[in-house]
Amino acid sequence: MVLVGLNLRPALSSLAPVLTRIQQDMGLSALSIGALTTLPVLCLGLFAPLAPWLAKRLGPENTLSAALLLLAGGLLLRGIPATPALFIGTLMVGAAIGIAGTLLPALVKRELPAGADLMTGVYTMALCLGGALGAGLSIPLADALGGWSSGLASWSALAALGLVAWLTLMPRHDGATALPGGGGSTRELLGQPLAWQVMLFMGSQSSLAYIVFGWLPTLLVARGYSEAEAGWMMGASVMVQLISALSAPWLARLGRDQRPALLIVLGCVGAGFWLLLQASAAWRWPGVVLLGLGQGGGFSLALTLIVLRTGNSRLAGKLSGIAQGGGYTLAAMGPLGIGVMLQFGVGLPSVTLVLLGIVATSMGFALFAGRNRRLEVDATGRLVTR
């Protein structure tokens, strides 16, 4: 599971540092580049709800294997320096990550029910490490392998390694392919306000993460940093996420609910954006650290909420599909919106205000999603919130 998590971000974070090279080599407009950064996030949302359906028919283990195979194929295709291949490969990558990322919380709850929240922090830490490697190594790989296309395609080797390891070590349950436990229908879940609150928090905090993956190097270059330095700053910020991704679930356990922890990490995100985009260059590294701590903790807690707000692994799988499906669909509007703003020449002060507005919105959703409540199936088979 940890090695699978390691594969769920390099495909996204490795693209941003080479966007300028892609735009110059292929003659793409800023709006087309914005669509390229939005497409994988949108696919995360569109394909995540398919994960529970596929897991029911193929089994969660086989479904995750197929997702890793699709990921490796999409990464190879994206390495072909042609516009159709670039966009189709990116679509495949988004679909694969959407399915795999949705299945992991349910598998964690099934295999380690007593420590599911802490295990979520562990594989989220691996996920953040993958994101940091993608951001930090993107430019060096492109330089070493002779171009951005070869650099992007090289990440398929990590996906292939993850697939081999998963096929070798994946849990096997004789006679039961589906996730155990009773669960209400998706329609019933959509009738529960708690499911919407978790989804809206997932979407709002994820939009900030994908704006960072898609546009932070570009915004930093606009501030006067070099392309390589901007890539390393983004990589360092994602690397810092390792600390909070692992520690945030422990912090969340200290109280009856997760609202204080959620507000702390979102406050760090807002402060990080302000220091990086508006403060003097002397504050750039504190900004890198705060942004990383906030985003690592925010994403880890968002996944932890899926586990904590459900009574069994089947409900966790369905809530994961709704929260990540709807959430990532909303999150896709973030990088697209930033791309449109840059296309029309909007300055960094206005972009910063928009980012802080998204942070404030996410805080509002956190106040509801962070309450100590849980979705369960009662003795009559009815889905309730307790």
LUMVEXLO-224705 format. One record per atom (N, C-alpha, C): x, y, z. Coordinates in pm, whole numbers, padded with zeros to 5 digits, always signed. Example, Ala and Ser with C-alpha at 12.3 -4.5 7.8 and 13.67 -1.06 7.14 Angstrom:
BEGIN
+01319-00569+00780;+01230-00450+00780;+01320-00330+00780;+01285-00225+00708;+01367-00106+00714;+01290+00003+00787;
This chain:
BEGIN
+00083-00121+00000;+00000+00000+00000;+00086+00126+00000;+00197+00121+00074;+00287+00237+00078;+00350+00261-00058;+00392+00153-00126;+00454+00169-00257;+00351+00215-00361;+00226+00171-00347;+00121+00221-00434;+00101+00371-00410;+00098+00411-00282;+00083+00553-00250;+00196+00637-00308;+00316+00580-00313;+00431+00652-00369;+00410+00687-00516;+00322+00613-00585;+00299+00634-00728;+00187+00733-00760;+00115+00780-00658;-00007+00856-00685;+00014+01006-00701;+00137+01055-00694;+00160+01198-00713;+00268+01234-00815;+00373+01152-00839;+00475+01195-00936;+00418+01226-01073;+00315+01155-01116;+00255+01182-01247;+00197+01322-01254;+00156+01377-01139;+00099+01512-01137;+00205+01617-01110;+00289+01593-01009;+00386+01696-00970;+00502+01708-01068;+00530+01604-01146;+00643+01612-01240;+00611+01696-01362;+00483+01727-01384;+00444+01803-01503;+00469+01953-01487;+00438+02006-01367;+00442+02151-01348;+00579+02213-01378;+00691+02157-01329;+00820+02223-01355;+00858+02232-01503;+00803+02145-01589;+00840+02147-01731;+00731+02208-01818;+00631+02271-01757;+00523+02330-01836;+00573+02435-01934;+00670+02516-01890;+00723+02620-01980;+00790+02558-02102;+00865+02450-02082;+00930+02382-02194;+00826+02320-02288;+00723+02258-02229;+00617+02199-02312;+00548+02306-02395;+00519+02419-02332;+00451+02528-02402;+00536+02582-02516;+00666+02596-02493;+00754+02648-02597;+00773+02548-02710;+00792+02421-02677;+00819+02319-02779;+00696+02288-02863;+00577+02292-02802;+00457+02249-02871;+00367+02365-02911;+00405+02485-02874;+00328+02602-02915;+00190+02610-02853;+00174+02563-02731;+00044+02565-02664;+00019+02700-02599;-00106+02744-02598;-00142+02868-02531;-00148+02846-02381;-00154+02957-02306;-00166+02946-02161;-00296+02875-02122;-00402+02897-02200;-00529+02831-02171;-00518+02681-02194;-00445+02640-02299;-00425+02497-02324;-00342+02433-02214;-00241+02506-02166;-00162+02456-02055;-00248+02444-01931;-00337+02543-01910;-00429+02535-01798;-00519+02413-01807;-00565+02382-01929;-00647+02262-01949;-00567+02136-01921;-00438+02137-01956;-00352+02021-01932;-00334+01996-01783;-00323+02103-01703;-00310+02087-01559;-00443+02049-01494;-00554+02089-01556;-00687+02061-01501;-00733+01919-01534;-00696+01869-01651;-00747+01740-01700;-00724+01625-01602;-00603+01605-01547;-00588+01491-01456;-00670+01505-01329;-00683+01627-01277;-00762+01647-01156;-00909+01619-01185;-00958+01665-01301;-01096+01639-01340;-01119+01488-01355;-01022+01419-01411;-01034+01273-01425;-01035+01204-01290;-00961+01257-01193;-00968+01203-01058;-01111+01203-01009;-01180+01314-01032;-01318+01324-00988;-01414+01238-01066;-01395+01230-01198;-01488+01155-01282;-01474+01005-01264;-01351+00957-01240;-01328+00813-01233;-01330+00757-01091;-01314+00842-00989;-01316+00793-00851;-01446+00719-00816;-01565+00768-00857;-01687+00695-00822;-01696+00556-00886;-01615+00529-00991;-01616+00396-01052;-01545+00292-00966;-01459+00336-00874;-01378+00243-00796;-01462+00143-00716;-01565+00188-00638;-01644+00089-00565;-01717-00009-00658;-01764+00039-00772;-01834-00047-00869;-01739-00153-00926;-01618-00110-00961;-01518-00205-01013;-01473-00303-00905;-01456-00251-00782;-01413-00339-00673;-01516-00447-00644;-01642-00414-00659;-01749-00512-00635;-01746-00624-00739;-01708-00591-00862;-01712-00688-00971;-01578-00760-00991;-01469-00689-00975;-01338-00749-00999;-01263-00783-00871;-01309-00727-00760;-01233-00736-00636;-01143-00615-00622;-01128-00561-00501;-01046-00440-00485;-00900-00460-00522;-00846-00581-00496;-00705-00605-00527;-00682-00604-00678;-00767-00672-00754;-00753-00675-00900;-00778-00538-00961;-00872-00464-00904;-00900-00330-00955;-00779-00239-00937;-00715-00251-00821;-00595-00169-00797;-00482-00209-00891;-00470-00338-00921;-00369-00383-01017;-00394-00322-01155;-00520-00323-01198;-00554-00265-01328;-00525-00115-01331;-00550-00047-01220;-00523+00097-01213;-00374+00126-01227;-00290+00045-01163;-00145+00064-01174;-00096+00037-01316;-00155-00062-01382;-00119-00089-01521;-00159+00028-01611;-00278+00082-01588;-00323+00199-01665;-00232+00319-01640;-00188+00335-01516;-00098+00446-01482;+00034+00435-01558;+00092+00315-01559;+00219+00296-01630;+00203+00323-01779;+00093+00276-01837;+00068+00300-01980;+00048+00446-02010;-00026+00517-01925;-00048+00660-01947;+00079+00741-01938;+00166+00704-01845;+00294+00775-01831;+00382+00755-01954;+00384+00634-02006;+00461+00610-02129;+00405+00689-02246;+00272+00690-02260;+00209+00761-02371;+00233+00911-02360;+00231+00963-02237;+00251+01107-02218;+00392+01149-02257;+00485+01053-02262;+00621+01086-02301;+00641+01104-02450;+00537+01077-02531;+00547+01099-02675;+00526+01248-02703;+00620+01317-02766;+00608+01462-02786;+00509+01498-02897;+00383+01465-02875;+00275+01501-02967;+00154+01540-02883;+00082+01642-02926;-00027+01695-02845;-00133+01591-02811;-00183+01509-02907;-00283+01408-02871;-00232+01310-02767;-00108+01262-02784;-00052+01166-02689;-00037+01228-02550;+00003+01355-02546;+00020+01424-02419;-00112+01431-02342;-00220+01468-02413;-00349+01484-02346;-00412+01348-02315;-00403+01251-02406;-00462+01119-02379;-00387+01050-02266;-00255+01058-02266;-00177+01000-02157;-00210+01064-02024;-00229+01195-02024;-00266+01265-01901;-00404+01220-01853;-00496+01198-01946;-00629+01147-01910;-00618+01009-01846;-00538+00922-01904;-00519+00787-01849;-00459+00793-01709;-00363+00882-01691;-00298+00898-01561;-00401+00942-01456;-00484+01041-01491;-00584+01089-01397;-00685+00981-01361;-00728+00904-01460;-00823+00796-01434;-00764+00692-01340;-00640+00653-01365;-00574+00551-01283;-00558+00598-01139;-00514+00722-01120;-00494+00773-00985;-00627+00789-00914;-00731+00830-00987;-00863+00844-00926;-00914+00712-00871;-00897+00605-00946;-00943+00472-00901;-00858+00419-00786;-00725+00425-00802;-00636+00372-00698;-00648+00450-00568;-00653+00583-00578;-00663+00664-00458;-00793+00646-00383;-00899+00612-00454;-01028+00589-00390;-01030+00455-00316;-00962+00355-00371;-00963+00222-00310;-00878+00215-00183;-00771+00292-00175;-00677+00277-00064;-00740+00298+00074;-00821+00405+00098;-00879+00420+00232;-00964+00300+00274;-01042+00244+00180;-01125+00128+00213;-01040+00005+00243;-00933-00016+00166;-00845-00129+00192;-00774-00115+00327;-00734+00006+00361;-00670+00030+00490;-00767-00001+00603;-00892+00043+00589;-00991+00018+00695;-01022-00131+00707;-01018-00204+00595;-01042-00348+00600;-00926-00423+00664;-00803-00391+00624;-00687-00466+00669;-00641-00427+00809;-00656-00298+00845;-00608-00249+00975;-00715-00163+01041;-00829-00221+01079;-00940-00140+01130;-00907-00063+01257;-00825-00119+01345;-00796-00052+01472;-00705+00069+01454;-00615+00064+01359;-00522+00176+01338;-00534+00237+01201;-00657+00238+01146;-00676+00283+01008;-00637+00429+00989;-00665+00514+01091;-00633+00656+01074;-00482+00677+01070;-00407+00604+01155;-00262+00620+01155;-00198+00559+01030;-00251+00447+00984;-00200+00388+00860;-00228+00479+00741;-00341+00550+00747;-00370+00648+00642;-00261+00754+00639;-00215+00795+00757;-00104+00891+00762;+00023+00836+00703;+00049+00706+00723;+00171+00645+00671;+00170+00643+00519;+00059+00595+00457;+00062+00590+00311;+00044+00728+00250;-00017+00821+00324;-00022+00959+00275;+00118+01020+00276;+00199+00983+00375;+00338+01029+00378;+00412+00979+00254;+00388+00852+00217;+00450+00799+00096;+00400+00874-00027;+00272+00907-00028;+00214+00982-00138;+00282+01119-00152;+00303+01186-00038;+00370+01316-00040;+00515+01303-00085;+00581+01195-00044;+00719+01172-00089;+00722+01158-00240;+00627+01085-00296;+00620+01073-00442;+00601+01208-00509;+00516+01292-00449;+00497+01425-00504;+00623+01509-00499;+00696+01497-00389;+00821+01573-00377;+00924+01526-00478;+00935+01395-00497;+01030+01342-00595;+00993+01387-00736;+00862+01386-00767;+00818+01430-00899;+00854+01575-00926;+00832+01661-00825;+00861+01803-00843;+01011+01831-00848;+01086+01768-00757;+01229+01798-00747;+01314+01737-00857;+01273+01620-00907;+01355+01550-01007;+01310+01574-01150;+01202+01646-01169;+01149+01664-01304;+01250+01731-01398;+01305+01844-01356;+01402+01917-01438;+01532+01838-01454;+01592+01782-01345;+01713+01701-01363;+01693+01582-01455;+01578+01514-01446;+01553+01400-01535;+01540+01445-01680;+01470+01557-01700;+01455+01609-01836;+01591+01645-01896;+01679+01705-01815;+01812+01741-01863;+01898+01617-01889;+01888+01520-01799;+01973+01401-01812;+01929+01309-01925;+01799+01304-01953;+01746+01211-02053;+01723+01276-02189;+01758+01403-02201;+01754+01468-02331;+01625+01537-02367;+01536+01559-02271;+01414+01631-02302;+01303+01602-02202;+01203+01692-02201;+01094+01676-02105;+01012+01550-02131;+01001+01509-02258;+00917+01392-02289;+00977+01264-02229;+01108+01248-02242;+01173+01130-02183;+01167+01135-02031;+01181+01256-01976;+01173+01271-01831;+01037+01231-01778;+00930+01274-01846;+00795+01237-01802;+00772+01087-01816;+00819+01028-01926;+00796+00885-01949;+00872+00799-01849;+00982+00850-01794;+01064+00768-01705;+00992+00729-01577;+00887+00806-01540;+00813+00775-01418;+00731+00646-01432;+00716+00596-01555;+00645+00469-01573;+00720+00354-01507;+00852+00367-01491;+00930+00261-01425;+00888+00245-01280;+00861+00357-01212;+00816+00350-01073;+00678+00286-01064;+00590+00319-01161;+00457+00258-01164;+00466+00108-01188;+00557+00067-01277;+00576-00076-01303;+00627-00148-01178;+00718-00084-01104;+00768-00142-00980;+00654-00158-00878;+00570-00056-00868;+00456-00064-00778;+00361-00176-00816;+00339-00195-00946;+00250-00301-00992;+00306-00439-00957;+00435-00458-00982;+00497-00588-00950;+00490-00616-00800;+00520-00514-00719;+00515-00533-00574;+00374-00563-00526;+00275-00493-00583;+00135-00515-00543;+00090-00656-00582;+00122-00700-00702;+00083-00834-00745;+00148-00941-00657;+00267-00911-00608;+00339-01009-00525;+00289-01012-00381;+00261-00895-00326;+00237-00882-00181;+00094-00849-00144;+00005-00829-00241;-00129-00781-00209;-00203-00881-00120;-00291-00832-00030;-00370-00923+00054;-00466-01005-00030;-00485-01130+00009;-00575-01219-00063;-00677-01276+00033;-00804-01267-00007;-00914-01314+00077;-00995-01415-00002;-00983-01542+00034;-01054-01648-00038;-01204-01636-00017;-01275-01645-00130;-01421-01647-00125;-01485-01512-00107;-01411-01406-00099;-01472-01274-00082;-01389-01172-00158;-01447-01119-00264;-01375-01020-00343;-01415-00879-00305;-01535-00861-00256;-01582-00726-00224;-01537-00686-00085;-01548-00557-00056;-01515-00508+00076;-01624-00549+00173;-01588-00598+00293;-01688-00648+00386;-01762-00535+00457;-01873-00576+00524;-01951-00480+00600;-02072-00434+00525;-02177-00400+00598;-02297-00347+00536;-02278-00203+00497;-02346-00162+00393;-02332-00024+00349;-02456+00023+00279;-02493+00147+00302;-02607+00204+00232;-02572+00229+00087;-02674+00259+00010;-02653+00289-00131;-02589+00427-00146;-02537+00451-00265;-02479+00584-00291;-02585+00692-00277;-02707+00661-00319;-02816+00760-00306;-02841+00792-00159;-02838+00689-00073;-02856+00714+00071;-02743+00799+00126;-02620+00769+00083;-02507+00850+00130;-02522+00995+00089;-02568+01018-00033;-02586+01155-00081;-02696+01228-00005;-02780+01153+00065;-02882+01215+00147;-02834+01253+00287;-02709+01220+00318;-02653+01251+00449;-02567+01377+00441;-02601+01483+00517;-02521+01606+00513;-02373+01582+00543;-02343+01485+00630;-02203+01459+00665;-02121+01418+00544;-02181+01338+00454;-02109+01297+00333;-02075+01419+00247;-02168+01512+00234;-02144+01635+00157;-02037+01721+00222;-02038+01727+00356;-01940+01809+00426;-01799+01755+00406;-01784+01624+00413;-01652+01564+00388;-01610+01588+00243;-01704+01573+00149;-01673+01593+00008;-01630+01737-00019;-01702+01834+00035;-01670+01974+00008;-01538+02014+00072;-01507+01957+00188;-01375+01984+00246;-01266+01923+00160;-01287+01798+00118;-01188+01733+00030;-01166+01817-00096;-01274+01865-00157;-01262+01941-00281;-01191+02074-00263;-01226+02147-00157;-01167+02280-00139;-01019+02272-00106;-00980+02179-00016;-00837+02170+00015;-00759+02108-00100;-00823+02019-00177;-00753+01959-00291;-00730+02060-00402;-00822+02154-00417;-00802+02256-00521;-00674+02334-00496;-00644+02362-00369;-00520+02431-00336;-00398+02345-00369;-00409+02214-00341;-00297+02124-00370;-00269+02118-00519;-00373+02113-00602;-00351+02099-00745;-00316+02231-00812;-00351+02341-00748;-00299+02470-00794;-00148+02474-00772;-00103+02421-00658;+00042+02414-00631;+00110+02323-00733;+00054+02204-00755;+00114+02112-00852;+00116+02171-00992;+00011+02243-01028;-00001+02292-01165;+00065+02427-01190;+00063+02517-01089;+00100+02655-01118;+00203+02718-01025;+00236+02656-00912;+00327+02723-00819;+00461+02757-00884;+00526+02665-00959;+00652+02706-01023;+00635+02826-01117;+00526+02828-01191;+00500+02941-01281;+00484+03071-01203;+00410+03065-01091;+00391+03184-01009;+00522+03229-00946;+00606+03134-00908;+00735+03170-00849;+00829+03230-00954;+00824+03178-01075;+00903+03237-01184;+00858+03380-01210;+00726+03404-01202;+00674+03540-01219;+00723+03633-01109;+00760+03578-00995;+00815+03658-00885;+00963+03686-00904;+01025+03618-01001;+01166+03646-01030;+01261+03532-01002;+01210+03417-00957;+01298+03302-00934;+01325+03230-01065;+01436+03157-01071;+01468+03081-01191;+01379+02958-01199;+01374+02898-01318;+01291+02779-01338;+01335+02665-01246;+01466+02642-01238;+01516+02533-01154;+01489+02560-01006;+01512+02685-00961;+01489+02719-00821;+01341+02705-00785;+01254+02746-00876;+01110+02733-00851;+01071+02586-00837;+01131+02500-00922;+01103+02358-00912;+01150+02299-00781;+01269+02340-00736;+01321+02288-00609;+01242+02341-00491;+01195+02466-00498;+01112+02520-00390;+00981+02443-00379;+00921+02413-00493;+00800+02332-00491;+00831+02193-00437;+00940+02132-00482;+00979+02000-00433;+01005+02000-00284;+01071+02104-00233;+01098+02114-00090;+00968+02126-00011;+00875+02205-00064;+00746+02220+00004;+00671+02088+00012;+00674+02013-00099;+00607+01883-00098;+00680+01786-00006;+00813+01796+00000;+00889+01708+00090;+00853+01735+00236;+00833+01863+00270;+00794+01897+00408;+00659+01833+00442;+00578+01807+00342;+00448+01745+00367;+00461+01610+00436;+00575+01544+00420;+00597+01414+00485;+00577+01424+00635;+00625+01533+00694;+00619+01550+00839;+00475+01557+00886;+00397+01648+00825;+00260+01668+00872;+00166+01558+00824;+00197+01494+00710;+00112+01384+00665;+00110+01270+00766;+00224+01245+00829;+00233+01138+00928;+00185+01184+01065;+00213+01310+01100;+00181+01356+01236;+00038+01407+01251;-00026+01451+01142;-00160+01509+01153;-00263+01412+01212;-00265+01283+01173;-00361+01192+01238;-00338+01178+01388;-00212+01182+01433;-00185+01180+01577;-00241+01306+01643;-00220+01421+01579;-00273+01546+01632;-00425+01541+01639;-00487+01481+01538;-00634+01473+01534;-00689+01387+01647;-00610+01293+01698;-00656+01204+01805;-00658+01270+01942;-00597+01388+01954;-00585+01451+02085;-00717+01505+02138;-00811+01534+02049;-00940+01589+02091;-01055+01502+02048;-01177+01544+02081;-01296+01466+02046;-01327+01476+01897;-01287+01585+01835;-01309+01598+01692;-01183+01652+01627;-01190+01672+01496;-01070+01711+01421;-01070+01859+01381;-01165+01937+01429;-01171+02077+01386;-01047+02158+01422;-00995+02150+01544;-00873+02229+01573;-00757+02193+01481;-00736+02064+01457;-00625+02023+01369;-00646+02074+01227;-00769+02067+01178;-00798+02114+01042;-00773+02263+01029;-00814+02341+01128;-00795+02486+01121;-00648+02523+01129;-00571+02448+01206;-00427+02475+01217;-00358+02453+01082;-00386+02339+01019;-00315+02311+00893;-00359+02407+00783;-00486+02444+00779;-00531+02539+00677;-00472+02678+00702;-00454+02714+00828;-00388+02841+00859;-00245+02843+00807;-00177+02729+00819;-00040+02719+00766;-00038+02735+00614;-00139+02678+00545;-00147+02692+00399;-00160+02838+00360;-00253+02909+00426;-00274+03051+00394;-00148+03134+00418;-00082+03109+00532;+00041+03183+00562;+00150+03152+00461;+00159+03026+00420;+00261+02988+00322;+00242+03058+00188;+00118+03061+00140;+00092+03130+00014;+00128+03278+00023;+00092+03340+00133;+00120+03483+00148;+00271+03511+00149;+00345+03432+00223;+00489+03455+00231;+00558+03430+00097;+00514+03330+00023;+00578+03298-00105;+00545+03399-00214;+00423+03448-00215;+00377+03529-00328;+00374+03679-00300;+00380+03720-00172;+00368+03862-00142;+00479+03917-00054;+00535+03834+00035;+00640+03883+00124;+00772+03892+00049;+00874+03946+00116;+01005+03960+00052;+01068+03823+00031;+01169+03818-00056;+01234+03691-00089;+01299+03627+00033;+01332+03707+00134;+01394+03652+00254;+01302+03556+00328;+01171+03567+00305;+01072+03483+00373;+01031+03362+00290;+01100+03337+00179;+01052+03232+00089;+01062+03093+00153;+01168+03066+00230;+01182+02932+00286;+01088+02907+00402;+01063+03005+00493;+00952+02985+00588;+00819+02962+00517;+00798+03032+00405;+00676+03009+00328;+00669+02869+00271;+00783+02820+00221;+00789+02683+00168;+00752+02582+00277;+00808+02603+00398;+00784+02510+00508;+00638+02514+00553;+00584+02634+00572;+00445+02646+00619;+00347+02588+00517;+00371+02616+00390;+00283+02562+00286;+00288+02409+00286;+00408+02354+00298;+00421+02209+00300;+00355+02146+00421;+00379+02204+00539;+00315+02150+00660;+00164+02155+00650;+00112+02265+00599;-00033+02279+00589;-00095+02184+00488;-00032+02172+00371;-00093+02089+00268;-00078+01940+00298;+00035+01899+00353;+00050+01759+00392;-00050+01719+00499;-00064+01806+00600;-00161+01777+00705;-00303+01783+00657;-00334+01878+00568;-00471+01890+00517;-00514+01769+00438;-00428+01720+00350;-00466+01604+00269;-00474+01478+00353;-00379+01461+00447;-00381+01345+00534;-00508+01343+00618;-00548+01458+00670;-00669+01465+00750;-00794+01444+00665;-00792+01492+00541;-00907+01470+00453;-00929+01320+00429;-00821+01246+00405;-00834+01101+00388;-00870+01033+00520;-00816+01085+00630;-00848+01029+00761;-00996+01046+00794;-01055+01159+00754;-01196+01182+00778;-01283+01074+00712;-01241+01029+00593;-01317+00924+00524;-01322+00798+00611;-01210+00767+00676;-01202+00649+00762;-01279+00671+00892;-01260+00787+00954;-01321+00813+01084;-01471+00835+01077;-01520+00879+00963;-01663+00913+00952;-01747+00796+00902;-01691+00676+00894;-01765+00559+00846;-01749+00444+00943;-01852+00359+00949;-01855+00250+01045;-01794+00120+00996;-01775+00102+00865;-01713-00020+00813;-01644+00009+00681;-01573-00092+00629;-01489-00069+00511;-01572-00046+00385;-01691-00108+00376;-01773-00086+00257;-01825+00057+00253;-01871+00106+00368;-01912+00246+00375;-01795+00339+00345;-01676+00302+00396;-01557+00384+00370;-01528+00390+00220;-01545+00276+00151;-01522+00275+00006;-01621+00364-00068;-01747+00358-00027;-01848+00440-00095;-01830+00589-00064;-01801+00620+00063;-01777+00760+00097;-01650+00810+00028;-01549+00724+00016;-01427+00763-00055;-01458+00796-00200;-01545+00715-00264;-01581+00744-00402;-01654+00876-00417;-01746+00904-00323;-01821+01030-00328;-01731+01148-00296;-01653+01136-00186;-01570+01248-00141;-01462+01282-00243;-01396+01178-00297;-01290+01205-00392;-01346+01232-00532;-01456+01166-00567;-01515+01193-00697;-01567+01335-00708;-01659+01369-00618;-01712+01506-00620;-01608+01608-00581;-01523+01572-00484;-01423+01668-00438;-01322+01703-00545;-01271+01603-00617;-01171+01631-00719;-01233+01701-00840;-01360+01673-00867;-01427+01746-00975;-01432+01895-00943;-01464+01926-00817;-01461+02066-00774;-01318+02120-00774;-01224+02036-00729;-01085+02080-00720;-01027+02116-00857;-01079+02053-00963;-01028+02080-01097;-01051+02226-01137;-01151+02290-01077;-01177+02430-01111;-01066+02522-01062;-00990+02477-00961;-00883+02561-00908;-00773+02589-01008;-00702+02486-01056;-00596+02514-01155;-00650+02575-01284;-00772+02537-01325;-00829+02599-01446;-00852+02747-01424;-00903+02782-01306;-00927+02924-01276;-00799+03005-01274;-00694+02949-01215;-00565+03020-01213;-00512+03036-01355;-00528+02932-01438;-00484+02942-01576;-00557+03052-01652;-00687+03063-01630;-00765+03170-01696;-00718+03306-01646;-00695+03319-01516;-00649+03447-01462;-00515+03488-01524;-00423+03392-01535;-00292+03424-01593;-00304+03455-01743;-00397+03387-01811;-00420+03413-01954;-00460+03559-01976;-00537+03614-01882;-00585+03752-01895;-00496+03852-01821;-00378+03807-01780;-00280+03899-01722;-00309+03946-01582;-00384+03869-01504;-00412+03907-01365;-00284+03897-01284;-00259+03995-01199;-00134+04001-01124;-00132+03910-01002;-00011+03896-00945;+00006+03809-00829;-00076+03852-00707;-00093+03983-00679;-00177+04020-00563;-00319+03965-00573;-00379+03973-00691;-00515+03922-00708;-00518+03770-00699;-00417+03704-00757;-00410+03558-00748;-00398+03516-00602;-00317+03588-00524;-00300+03556-00383;-00431+03569-00307;-00508+03675-00335;-00637+03693-00268;-00733+03579-00300;-00731+03532-00424;-00816+03419-00461;-00775+03294-00383;-00645+03271-00371;-00598+03155-00297;-00638+03163-00150;-00626+03280-00090;-00666+03296+00049;-00816+03280+00066;-00892+03320-00036;-01037+03300-00032;-01074+03152-00032;-01000+03073-00109;-01024+02928-00110;-00988+02868+00026;-00881+02916+00087;-00842+02869+00221;-00954+02897+00320;-01009+03019+00316;-01118+03055+00409;-01241+02968+00386;-01272+02941+00261;-01386+02854+00230;-01364+02714+00285;-01243+02662+00269;-01212+02530+00320;-01224+02525+00472;-01185+02633+00538;-01201+02639+00684;-01348+02628+00724;-01436+02691+00648;-01578+02681+00677;-01629+02538+00667;-01589+02467+00562;-01630+02327+00548;-01568+02240+00657;-01445+02273+00700;-01377+02195+00803;-01452+02200+00935;-01518+02313+00963;-01592+02325+01088;-01709+02227+01096;-01760+02185+00981;-01868+02087+00978;-01813+01944+00966;-01720+01923+00872;-01668+01788+00849;-01585+01737+00966;-01528+01827+01046;-01440+01787+01154;-01511+01747+01281;-01644+01759+01286;-01716+01721+01407;-01712+01569+01431;-01725+01529+01556;-01715+01388+01595;-01848+01317+01565;-01869+01286+01437;-01989+01216+01394;-01947+01105+01298;-02040+01006+01279;-02003+00891+01196;-02125+00835+01124;-02104+00791+01000;-02208+00725+00921;-02206+00576+00955;-02323+00522+00989;-02334+00381+01026;-02464+00324+00970;-02469+00192+00962;-02591+00121+00924;-02652+00063+01051;-02777+00101+01083;-02839+00054+01206;-02894-00088+01190;-02959-00137+01294;-03006-00276+01295;-03110-00305+01187;-03179-00202+01140;-03281-00220+01036;-03222-00209+00896;-03090-00183+00886;-03027-00168+00755;-03034-00027+00701;-03077+00068+00784;-03090+00207+00740;-02963+00283+00771;-02921+00369+00679;-02801+00450+00697;-02833+00569+00785;-02756+00587+00892;-02780+00697+00985;-02648+00765+01019;-02656+00887+01072;-02541+00960+01120;-02550+00969+01271;-02445+00925+01340;-02445+00926+01486;-02327+01004+01540;
